[in-house]
Amino acid sequence: MTGKKTLETRMASMPEVLGILEDRQKSGELGYEQQLVLEHATKFAKLKESDAKKLKKELEEAGLSERLALKVIEIMPTEPNLFRLILAMDTDRQPASDEEVGKLVELVKGYSK
């Protein structure tokens, strides 16, 4: 892409990506890769963008890193064992207690459709 440069790089949830690409699609044609990502995000985004932002904030307040919070939003686990697998992605983190996992699962269930 000649003449374009990166202004900002940050992690984003699937619903945020969907919102960004839908806005870009309204203002012009998307490139091939962007169209593929838009199709993927349309199929797999499980929350509205506003709900994803709220959930991300709550998960970070509960002690999850931004990376783990975004992974939780992507998968939306409602089973404690699946939640433990996601938490295990962070090797610097101590293993979660049953109580902590239970609270996080209930938090996610509150946003599930």
Residue, then its C-alpha position, 0 to 999 in steps of 0.5 A: m500500500t503505497g503512501k500509507k503508514t501505520l499510525e497506531t497499533r493495538m490489540a482489538s476484540m473481534p467486535e471492534v474489528l467488525g465495527i472498524l471494517e464496517d465503517r471503512q466499507k461505508s467510506g470506500e472499498l476494502g482490500y482483499e485481506q480486509q474483506l476476508v477479515l470482515e467476513h470472518a468477523t461477521k461470522f464469529a463476533k459473539l458480542k456487540e462492540s459496546d458489550a465487548k468493551k464493557l466486558k473487556k474492562e470488567l475482565e481487566e479489573a478482575g485481574l486479566s491482562e488485555r491479551l487474555a481478556l480479548k481471548v476470552i471475548e473471542i471464545m466466550p467460555t462458559e465452562p470452567n475447564l475451558f476458562r482454565l485453558i485460556l488462563a493457562m496461556d499466560t505463563d506468568r500468571q498463577p493458576a486460578s482458584d476455583e472461586e476466581v474461575g467461577k466468578l469469571v465464568e459468571l461474568v462471561k455468562g452475563y454477556s452471553k447471548 
